[in-house]
Amino acid sequence: MTTFSEGSAWMWGGSDMFTAEEEDGQDVAADQEIRWANKDSLIMLIDCSMPMFRLSGGNDLTPFQLSIKCTRSVLMNKIVSSDKDLVGIVFFGTDKSGNPSDFKHIHVLQELDSPDAQRILELDTMLADEDGTDFVENYGHNDDFSMNDALWTCSHMFSNSQQKIGHKRIMLFTNNDDPHEGNLSLKRLAQTKAKDLNDIGIEIELMHIQSANNIFDITKFYQDIITIPEDEDVGAVPDASGKFDELLIRVRAKDHKKRSLMKIPLNLGQDLEVGVTIFSLCRPTSRPSYVQLDSKTNQVVKTVTKHICEDTGSELMTADIKYYQTFGGERVIFEKEEVGEIKNFGKNGLTLMGFKPKNCVKRHYHVRPSYFIYPDESVISGSTRLVSALLERTLARDVVAICKFVPRFASGPKFVALVPQKEVLDEHKVQVVPPGFNVVFLPYAEDFRQLKYEETPAPMNEQVDKAKDIVKSLTFQYNPDKFENPALQKHYSNLEALALDRDVPEEFIDYTEPDAENIDKRAGHHINDFIELTFPEGYDASAGLKGATKRKTTSATGGTAKKVKQETSEIDVKEYAQKGLLSKLTVNDLKAFCKTADIKCQGKKADLVAAVAAHFNVN
C-alpha cells in the first residue's frame, strides 16, 4: 500500500482507497474478468466408427471410451474453473443422424451449453456400456460420413448459439488417420471447410489416438484440417496417444483457451519497442464464494451498496464523495482527479533497466506469483524475432533482464526480473514447458524485514552429519502437478455427489499426508540416531520434562519392532544449564522449573533462559 507516513492509510469513504492497487493482484484480476466476459466455447467432435470401439495396445478402454472419459474430465474441469463456458458434443460415423442440417451419419449428442450434472450423467451411462451393445442399439456405426458435414454442423452450432461467444474451438477425437481414403472429392471439401473455419476464428485441434499396429500419419489427411497456433511450431505435432493418462494430459493442455492478462510494449532502448502478451501461469485456486438466496423463494439475492451521509442520513452520489488521509491528526482532503494524479506513474509497459546474473534473483525475493510473457506480433510487427533473440542470448549468458513494470494507468511501478525459460517437450512431443520469460516481481527496500534471531549453541559435527543423512534419505522428486489441494477435492467431491444424486461422495487420496511407514523405513534409524545425539537419554520433545517411550524402531526385516517399555526420568535442568543447553528446553519446561524453584520471571523464552541460568550462577 502506498503511504506518506508510517501508520497512515488512504481512505475512501472509510475504506482502503487503494484496494485496486496491484500489490495483491486485485486490479489484474478485475481486468481479467472483463477480458474473459466473452465465453469460451468448445465442441468435442468424436469419431464413432467401428475401429474406435476396438481394444488395442493392451488397454482396458477402447479409443471411444478414452474420448468419452476425457470429455467428462473437461466438463468437470469447466464446472470447477469456468462454469460459464459452453461445451457441446457431436458424434460422426454413427448410423443414426440427428442434426439441424439433416446430414447423414452426424449426430449432435449435446448442444452448445454450460456443463451441468445431467450432461455428466449421460456420459457416465456411456462409460458403463463396456461392450458397446447399448451404443450400437442407440446410435450404430457407419463409415459413409463426410468430415465436411461434421465441421459444418459444428460451425452451425457456434452460429446459432443464443449466448455471446468469444473463443470457438473444436476438439477432434479419432484413431483413423485417413477417413476419406481414396475419395479425393471428400478430402478437398473437408480441407476447404477447415480453412473457412480457420478464417472466421474457429480453431480445430486434433486429439489423435493410437490404433493397433498402425502409426497415426497426420500427413495423410489431418495436416490440412487442424489449426496450428501462431505460438506453436508446425513440426511439433504430438505423437498419437495410446493411454488415458497421455490423452488426458493433451486434452487438459487444450481445454482452456490461452487468455492473456494484458498486451503491453517492452521498451529495450531509445526508439526500440517490442510487443508482448502477459499470461498468469500459476495462481492460487480457492473455493468459489457462496451465493446468497432468498430463504422463501430460493432466488438469488441482489446486493446493493449505498453511501449514506452520517450527519443528514441522505444518500450520497459518486460525485458527492471525496477522499481523505489522516496525517498528523488532521484529515487531508483530495478530489478524485488529484488521487488519480498521485497514482499516475507514466505510460504502462516494461522498460529494460539492465542485466544481472541469474543467481542474483534469490528465492526469498518472492513477493507475489510471477507472470509469463510471450512475444505478440499483433502489437508490434517483428516482436517474435527480437524476443527470440533476446531469449537465446539470456539463456546462453545465464542472465536475467531487470525491468520497470507499470501494468496500466494508475498502477505503481514494480521492479521485475525477466527470467528466461527454454522450451521443453516430452517423449511424445507434447510441450511441457513453454519458451518465454517469467516475470519475477522483486522487493523494494521497504519490503525487507529486520529480524532478531535468538543465539543458539552451534551443533556438533556428528549432529550435522546425521541430519544430512536424514535429508538424503528423504529426498524425492517433487512435482506440484502430483499434489491436489485436499480442501478443494473434498469440497467438489461433496458437491459432485449432491449434484449427481450419489449416496456417498467419491473418495480421494490426500497426498499431503506424510507416509509415516515409508519415512520410518527409509530414515527411521537415522532419526533415532539423531535424537540420541541431540537430546539427553529419556527425553521426548512431545512429553515435556517427563520422558516417554521412544519412537518405533525399524527391525532388520524392514518391519516395525515391538514397543519396549521405557523408564521415565526427569530432566536435570542444572545439567542443561551447566552445558549451555537451556535454549533446547521448551517454554513450558522452563516455566515449570521456575515455578518449582520459586523463580519469579515472566516474558519471552530468552528471559526465562536468563533467569534459570542466573539461578544456577551460569553465565
C-alpha positions in Angstrom: 0.0 0.0 0.0 1.3 3.4 -0.9 1.6 5.7 2.1 3.0 9.1 3.1 4.0 8.1 6.6 4.2 5.1 8.7 0.8 4.1 10.2 -1.3 6.3 7.9 -3.7 4.9 5.3 -5.5 6.2 2.3 -9.3 6.3 2.9 -12.2 6.2 0.5 -15.4 6.7 2.5 -13.9 4.8 5.4 -12.3 2.0 3.3 -9.0 1.5 1.7 -8.6 3.9 -1.2 -6.0 1.7 -2.9 -7.8 -1.6 -2.9 -7.5 -1.6 -6.7 -3.7 -1.3 -6.4 -1.8 -4.2 -7.9 0.1 -5.3 -4.9 -2.0 -8.4 -4.4 -3.1 -8.7 -8.0 -6.7 -7.5 -7.5 -6.6 -4.9 -10.3 -5.3 -7.6 -12.7 -8.0 -10.0 -11.6 -10.7 -7.4 -12.2 -9.3 -6.6 -15.6 -9.1 -10.3 -16.2 -12.8 -10.8 -15.5 -13.6 -8.0 -18.0 -11.4 -9.6 -20.7 -12.9 -13.0 -20.0 -16.5 -11.8 -20.2 -16.8 -13.5 -23.6 -17.4 -17.2 -23.1 -15.1 -19.8 -24.3 -17.0 -22.4 -26.5 -15.7 -25.9 -27.1 -17.2 -28.7 -29.2 -16.0 -32.3 -28.7 -16.1 -33.9 -32.2 -15.8 -37.7 -31.6 -15.3 -40.4 -34.2 -17.8 -43.2 -33.6 -16.8 -45.6 -36.4 -16.2 -49.2 -35.7 -12.4 -49.0 -35.2 -12.9 -46.6 -32.3 -14.6 -49.5 -30.3 -11.8 -52.0 -30.6 -9.3 -52.5 -27.8 -5.6 -52.1 -28.7 -2.2 -52.0 -27.1 -3.3 -53.9 -24.0 -5.6 -51.0 -22.9 -8.6 -51.6 -20.8 -10.5 -48.9 -22.6 -11.4 -48.5 -26.2 -10.5 -45.3 -28.1 -14.1 -44.3 -27.9 -14.2 -44.8 -24.1 -10.9 -42.8 -23.8 -12.6 -40.0 -25.7 -15.7 -40.0 -23.6 -13.7 -40.2 -20.4 -11.6 -37.2 -21.4 -14.8 -35.3 -22.4 -16.2 -36.0 -19.0 -13.0 -34.7 -17.4 -13.3 -31.5 -19.5 -16.9 -31.0 -18.3 -15.9 -31.5 -14.7 -13.0 -29.0 -15.0 -15.3 -26.4 -16.7 -17.8 -26.7 -13.8 -15.0 -26.1 -11.3 -13.0 -23.4 -13.1 -15.1 -21.9 -15.9 -18.8 -22.8 -15.4 -19.9 -20.0 -17.8 -18.0 -21.6 -20.7 -20.0 -23.6 -23.3 -19.4 -27.2 -24.3 -21.1 -29.3 -27.0 -20.6 -32.9 -28.1 -21.0 -34.1 -31.7 -20.7 -37.7 -33.0 -19.7 -38.6 -36.5 -19.6 -42.0 -38.1 -22.9 -43.1 -36.5 -25.7 -44.9 -38.3 -28.2 -42.6 -36.5 -28.4 -39.0 -37.8 -29.5 -36.0 -35.6 -28.5 -32.5 -36.6 -30.3 -29.3 -37.9 -29.0 -29.7 -41.4 -30.0 -33.4 -41.7 -26.5 -34.5 -42.7 -26.1 -38.3 -42.8 -24.3 -40.1 -40.0 -23.7 -36.9 -37.9 -25.4 -36.8 -34.5 -25.4 -33.9 -32.0 -25.4 -35.6 -28.6 -25.3 -32.3 -26.6 -26.0 -28.8 -27.8 -23.6 -26.0 -27.1 -24.4 -25.0 -23.5 -22.9 -24.7 -20.0 -21.9 -28.0 -18.4 -24.3 -29.5 -15.8 -24.9 -32.7 -13.8 -27.3 -34.2 -16.4 -24.7 -34.0 -19.1 -22.1 -35.7 -17.0 -24.6 -38.5 -16.0 -25.2 -39.1 -19.7 -21.5 -39.7 -20.3 -21.3 -41.9 -17.2 -24.0 -44.1 -18.8 -21.9 -44.5 -22.0 -18.9 -45.4 -19.9 -20.9 -48.1 -18.1 -21.6 -49.7 -21.5 -18.3 -51.6 -21.6 -19.1 -53.9 -24.6 -20.7 -51.1 -26.6 -24.0 -53.0 -27.2 -26.2 -50.1 -26.0 -24.3 -47.7 -28.3 -24.9 -50.0 -31.3 -28.6 -50.1 -30.4 -29.0 -46.4 -29.9 -26.6 -44.9 -32.4 -24.9 -47.6 -34.5 -21.8 -47.4 -36.8 -21.4 -46.2 -40.4 -18.2 -45.2 -42.2 -20.1 -43.4 -45.0 -19.8 -39.9 -43.4 -18.3 -36.7 -44.7 -15.9 -34.7 -42.5 -17.1 -31.6 -44.3 -20.6 -32.3 -42.9 -19.2 -32.8 -39.4 -17.3 -29.5 -39.5 -20.3 -27.7 -41.0 -22.5 -29.0 -38.1 -20.0 -27.6 -35.6 -20.0 -24.2 -37.4 -23.8 -24.2 -37.4 -23.8 -24.8 -33.6 -21.5 -21.8 -33.0 -23.6 -19.6 -35.2 -26.9 -20.5 -33.7 -25.8 -20.1 -30.1 -28.0 -17.6 -28.2 -25.2 -16.6 -25.9 -22.3 -14.3 -26.7 -19.3 -16.4 -27.6 -15.7 -15.3 -27.6 -13.4 -18.1 -28.5 -14.6 -21.0 -30.7 -12.8 -24.3 -30.8 -13.3 -27.9 -32.0 -11.5 -30.8 -30.3 -11.5 -33.8 -32.7 -11.0 -37.4 -31.3 -10.2 -40.2 -33.8 -7.8 -43.1 -34.4 -8.3 -43.1 -38.2 -5.6 -41.0 -40.0 -7.3 -41.1 -43.4 -11.1 -41.2 -43.0 -11.7 -40.4 -46.8 -9.1 -42.8 -48.2 -9.4 -43.0 -52.0 -12.0 -40.2 -52.1 -10.3 -37.1 -53.3 -13.5 -35.1 -53.5 -14.5 -35.5 -49.9 -10.9 -34.7 -48.8 -11.0 -31.4 -50.7 -14.4 -30.5 -49.3 -13.2 -31.1 -45.7 -9.9 -29.2 -46.3 -11.8 -26.2 -47.8 -14.3 -26.2 -44.9 -11.5 -26.4 -42.3 -9.8 -23.4 -44.0 -13.1 -21.4 -43.9 -13.5 -22.2 -40.2 -9.9 -21.0 -39.5 -10.6 -17.8 -41.4 -13.5 -16.9 -39.2 -11.6 -17.7 -36.0 -12.8 -21.3 -35.3 -9.8 -23.5 -34.2 -9.6 -27.2 -34.9 -7.4 -29.3 -32.5 -6.6 -32.9 -33.1 -6.6 -35.5 -30.3 -5.4 -38.5 -32.3 -5.4 -41.9 -30.6 -3.0 -44.7 -31.5 -4.7 -47.7 -33.1 -3.5 -51.3 -33.1 -0.4 -52.0 -35.2 -0.8 -48.7 -37.1 1.2 -45.5 -36.7 -1.0 -42.4 -37.0 0.2 -40.5 -40.0 -1.1 -36.9 -39.7 0.2 -36.0 -43.2 -2.4 -38.2 -44.9 -5.4 -36.0 -44.1 -5.4 -34.0 -40.9 -2.3 -31.9 -41.6 -4.6 -29.6 -43.7 -7.5 -29.8 -41.3 -6.1 -28.8 -37.9 -5.2 -25.3 -36.8 -1.6 -24.7 -35.7 -1.5 -21.8 -33.2 0.9 -18.9 -34.0 2.9 -19.6 -30.8 3.5 -23.3 -31.7 5.9 -25.0 -34.0 4.3 -26.5 -37.1 6.5 -29.6 -36.9 6.0 -30.2 -33.1 2.7 -32.1 -33.5 2.4 -34.6 -30.6 2.5 -38.3 -31.2 -0.7 -40.3 -31.1 -1.8 -41.2 -27.5 -2.4 -44.8 -26.6 -3.3 -44.5 -22.9 -5.8 -42.4 -21.0 -3.2 -40.5 -19.0 -1.3 -39.5 -22.1 -4.5 -38.4 -23.8 -5.8 -36.6 -20.7 -2.6 -34.5 -20.4 -3.0 -33.3 -24.0 -6.7 -32.6 -23.5 -6.1 -30.6 -20.3 -3.5 -28.6 -22.0 -6.0 -27.6 -24.7 -9.4 -27.5 -22.9 -8.9 -23.9 -21.8 -8.2 -21.1 -24.2 -5.0 -19.2 -23.7 -6.3 -16.0 -22.2 -3.9 -13.1 -21.7 -4.0 -10.6 -18.8 -2.8 -7.7 -21.0 -0.8 -6.7 -24.1 1.9 -4.2 -23.4 5.1 -2.9 -25.0 8.6 -3.9 -23.9 11.0 -0.9 -24.3 14.5 -2.1 -24.9 16.0 1.3 -25.5 15.6 4.6 -27.4 13.0 4.1 -30.2 13.1 0.3 -29.8 10.0 -1.5 -28.6 8.5 -5.0 -29.0 5.0 -6.2 -28.3 4.5 -8.8 -25.6 1.5 -10.6 -24.1 1.3 -11.3 -20.4 -0.1 -14.6 -19.0 -0.7 -15.8 -15.5 0.5 -19.4 -15.4 0.2 -20.0 -11.7 -2.5 -18.7 -9.4 -3.8 -20.0 -6.0 -7.2 -21.7 -6.6 -9.9 -21.1 -3.9 -13.4 -22.4 -3.4 -16.0 -20.2 -5.2 -17.9 -17.8 -2.9 -21.3 -18.8 -1.7 -24.3 -17.3 -3.4 -26.9 -15.8 -1.1 -30.5 -16.9 -1.8 -33.9 -15.8 -0.6 -35.0 -18.4 2.1 -38.6 -18.3 0.8 -38.1 -18.3 -3.0 -34.6 -19.6 -3.5 -34.0 -16.7 -5.8 -30.6 -15.1 -6.0 -30.4 -12.0 -3.7 -29.0 -8.9 -5.3 -26.6 -6.9 -3.2 -26.9 -3.1 -3.4 -24.4 -0.8 -1.7 -25.3 2.8 -0.8 -23.3 5.6 0.8 -25.2 7.5 3.5 -24.2 10.8 5.0 -23.6 10.4 8.7 -24.9 13.8 9.6 -28.0 14.1 7.4 -28.8 10.5 6.6 -29.2 11.3 2.9 -27.9 9.1 0.2 -24.7 10.2 -1.5 -23.9 10.0 -5.2 -20.5 9.2 -6.5 -19.8 12.9 -7.3 -20.6 13.8 -3.6 -17.8 11.6 -2.2 -14.3 12.9 -1.6 -11.2 11.2 -0.2 -9.0 11.9 2.8 -5.9 10.6 4.5 -5.3 11.2 8.2 -1.9 12.9 8.6 -0.8 14.4 11.9 -4.2 14.1 13.4 -5.9 16.0 10.6 -7.8 14.9 7.5 -6.2 15.9 4.3 -9.0 16.1 1.6 -8.4 15.0 -2.0 -10.5 15.2 -5.1 -10.9 12.2 -7.3 -8.7 13.7 -10.0 -6.0 14.5 -7.5 -5.9 10.9 -6.3 -5.6 9.8 -9.9 -2.6 12.1 -10.5 -0.9 10.8 -7.3 -1.3 7.2 -8.5 -0.1 8.0 -12.0 3.5 6.9 -12.8 3.5 7.4 -16.6 3.0 5.1 -19.6 2.3 1.4 -18.9 4.7 -1.3 -20.1 8.0 -2.9 -19.4 11.2 -0.8 -19.6 14.6 -2.5 -19.7 16.9 -1.3 -17.0 19.9 -3.7 -17.5 21.0 -7.2 -17.0 22.2 -9.1 -13.9 23.5 -12.7 -13.3 20.7 -15.2 -12.7 21.9 -16.1 -9.3 21.2 -12.5 -8.1 17.5 -13.4 -8.1 17.2 -15.1 -4.7 14.4 -17.5 -3.8 13.3 -15.4 -0.8 12.7 -12.4 -3.1 9.3 -14.0 -3.9 6.6 -11.3 -3.1 3.8 -12.5 -5.3 3.1 -15.1 -8.1 5.1 -14.5 -11.2 3.7 -13.7 -14.7 4.8 -15.1 -18.1 5.4 -13.0 -21.2 5.4 -14.1 -24.8 6.0 -12.0 -28.0 2.9 -10.7 -29.7 3.1 -9.7 -33.4 -0.3 -8.1 -33.2 1.1 -5.3 -31.0 4.3 -4.6 -32.9 5.4 -6.4 -36.1 8.8 -8.3 -35.7 8.4 -8.8 -32.0 8.7 -12.6 -32.2 12.2 -12.5 -33.9 13.6 -9.9 -31.5 12.2 -11.6 -28.3 13.5 -14.9 -29.6 17.0 -13.5 -30.0 16.8 -11.9 -26.5 15.7 -15.3 -25.0 18.5 -17.1 -26.8 21.2 -14.7 -25.6 20.0 -14.5 -22.0 19.9 -18.3 -21.8 23.4 -18.6 -23.3 24.8 -16.0 -20.8 22.7 -17.2 -17.8 21.5 -13.7 -17.0 18.1 -12.0 -16.3 16.8 -8.7 -17.6 15.8 -6.2 -14.9 12.9 -4.1 -15.9 10.5 -1.5 -14.6 6.9 -2.8 -14.9 3.9 -0.5 -15.0 0.8 -2.7 -15.7 -1.6 0.1 -16.5 -2.5 3.7 -15.8 -2.8 4.4 -12.0 -0.6 1.4 -11.1 2.5 1.8 -9.1 5.8 0.8 -10.8 7.4 -2.5 -9.9 10.9 -3.8 -10.4 10.8 -7.2 -12.1 13.3 -9.8 -13.4 12.7 -11.4 -16.7 14.0 -14.9 -16.1 14.5 -16.8 -19.4 12.8 -20.2 -19.9 13.7 -22.8 -22.5 11.0 -24.9 -24.2 10.8 -28.5 -23.1 8.9 -31.3 -24.9 8.3 -34.8 -23.5 8.9 -38.0 -25.4 5.5 -37.6 -27.2 6.4 -34.1 -28.4 3.9 -32.6 -26.0 5.0 -29.2 -24.7 5.8 -29.5 -21.0 7.4 -26.1 -20.6 6.8 -23.1 -23.0 9.6 -20.8 -24.2 9.5 -17.3 -22.9 10.3 -15.1 -19.9 9.0 -15.5 -16.4 8.2 -12.1 -14.8 9.5 -12.4 -11.2 8.5 -9.5 -9.0 11.4 -8.1 -6.9 11.0 -6.5 -3.5 11.8 -2.8 -2.7 13.9 -1.8 0.3 10.8 -1.2 2.4 9.7 -4.8 1.8 12.6 -6.4 3.8 12.2 -7.1 7.5 15.0 -6.9 10.0 14.6 -9.8 12.3 16.4 -10.6 15.6 17.5 -14.2 15.8 18.0 -15.9 19.2 21.5 -17.1 19.7 21.8 -20.8 19.9 24.7 -23.1 20.5 26.5 -24.4 17.4 25.7 -28.1 16.6 28.3 -30.8 16.8 29.7 -32.3 13.6 28.1 -35.6 14.4 24.7 -34.0 14.6 25.2 -32.2 11.3 26.3 -35.4 9.6 23.3 -37.3 10.9 21.0 -34.5 9.8 22.5 -34.8 6.3 21.8 -38.5 6.3 18.1 -37.8 7.2 17.8 -35.2 4.4 19.5 -37.6 1.9 17.2 -40.5 2.8 14.0 -38.5 2.5 14.9 -36.6 -0.7 12.4 -37.1 -3.5 11.4 -35.7 -6.9 8.8 -33.0 -6.1 6.3 -32.2 -8.8 3.4 -29.9 -7.9 1.3 -31.5 -10.6 1.1 -34.6 -8.4 -0.4 -32.9 -5.4 -4.0 -31.8 -5.5 -5.4 -29.4 -2.9 -7.3 -31.8 -0.4 -9.6 -28.9 0.7 -10.7 -28.3 -2.9 -11.0 -32.0 -3.6 -13.2 -32.6 -0.6 -15.4 -29.6 -1.4 -16.0 -30.6 -5.0 -16.4 -34.3 -4.3 -19.3 -33.5 -2.0 -20.8 -31.0 -4.5 -20.5 -33.7 -7.2 -22.2 -36.3 -5.0 -25.1 -33.9 -4.3 -25.4 -32.8 -7.9 -25.3 -36.3 -9.4 -27.6 -37.8 -6.7 -25.0 -40.2 -5.3 -25.2 -41.8 -1.9 -21.6 -41.0 -0.9 -19.0 -38.7 -2.3 -16.2 -40.2 -4.4 -13.1 -40.9 -2.2 -10.0 -39.0 -2.9 -6.4 -39.5 -1.7 -4.9 -36.8 0.4 -1.3 -36.7 -0.9 -0.3 -34.1 1.7 -0.5 -36.7 4.4 3.0 -37.9 5.2 3.7 -41.6 4.6 4.9 -42.4 8.1 5.6 -46.1 7.3 7.8 -45.2 4.3 9.5 -42.4 6.2 10.3 -44.8 9.1 11.6 -47.4 6.6 13.9 -45.0 4.7 15.1 -42.8 7.6 13.9 -44.3 10.8 17.4 -45.4 12.1 18.9 -42.1 11.1 16.2 -40.2 13.0 16.7 -42.4 16.1 20.5 -41.8 16.0 19.9 -38.0 15.6 17.6 -38.0 18.6 20.2 -39.8 20.7 22.9 -37.3 19.6 20.7 -34.2 20.2 18.6 -35.0 23.3 19.6 -36.5 26.7 18.6 -40.0 27.5 14.9 -40.5 28.1 13.9 -37.1 26.7 10.9 -36.9 24.4 10.2 -33.4 22.9 6.5 -34.1 22.9 6.3 -35.0 26.6 8.0 -32.0 28.2 10.2 -32.5 31.3 9.0 -36.1 31.8 10.5 -38.7 29.5 8.3 -41.1 27.5 8.6 -44.1 25.2 10.9 -43.6 22.2 9.6 -43.7 18.6 9.3 -47.0 16.9 12.5 -48.6 15.6 12.8 -50.5 12.4 13.6 -54.2 12.6 16.1 -55.9 10.3 13.3 -57.0 8.0 12.1 -53.5 7.5 9.0 -54.0 9.7 8.2 -52.2 12.9 9.7 -53.7 16.1 7.6 -54.3 19.1 7.3 -51.5 21.6 9.8 -51.6 24.5 8.7 -50.1 27.8 11.0 -47.2 28.7 11.5 -45.9 32.2 10.8 -42.2 32.7 13.2 -39.8 34.3 13.1 -36.1 35.0 15.5 -33.9 33.1 18.3 -32.4 35.1 17.8 -28.7 34.4 21.0 -27.9 36.3 23.0 -30.2 33.9 21.4 -28.4 31.0 22.4 -25.0 32.4 26.0 -26.0 33.0 26.2 -27.3 29.4 24.6 -24.2 28.0 21.7 -26.1 26.5 18.8 -24.3 28.3 17.6 -23.0 25.0 16.8 -26.5 23.9 14.1 -26.8 26.6 10.6 -25.7 25.7 8.9 -22.6 27.3 6.6 -24.9 29.3 9.6 -26.8 30.7 11.3 -23.5 31.7 8.1 -22.1 33.3 7.5 -25.4 35.2 11.0 -25.3 36.6 10.8 -21.6 37.6 7.6 -22.4 39.4 9.1 -25.3 41.2 12.3 -23.4 42.1 10.3 -20.2 43.1 12.0 -18.1 40.4 9.9 -15.0 39.6 10.2 -14.5 35.9 7.8 -13.7 33.1 8.3 -12.8 29.4 9.8 -14.5 26.4 11.8 -17.6 26.3 15.1 -15.7 26.4 14.1 -14.1 29.7 13.2 -17.5 31.1 16.6 -18.9 30.0 18.4 -16.0 31.6 16.6 -16.3 34.9 17.3 -20.1 35.1 20.9 -19.5 34.2 21.2 -16.8 36.9 19.6 -19.2 39.4 22.5 -21.7 38.8 25.1 -18.8 38.6 25.8 -19.7 35.0 26.8 -17.0 32.6 
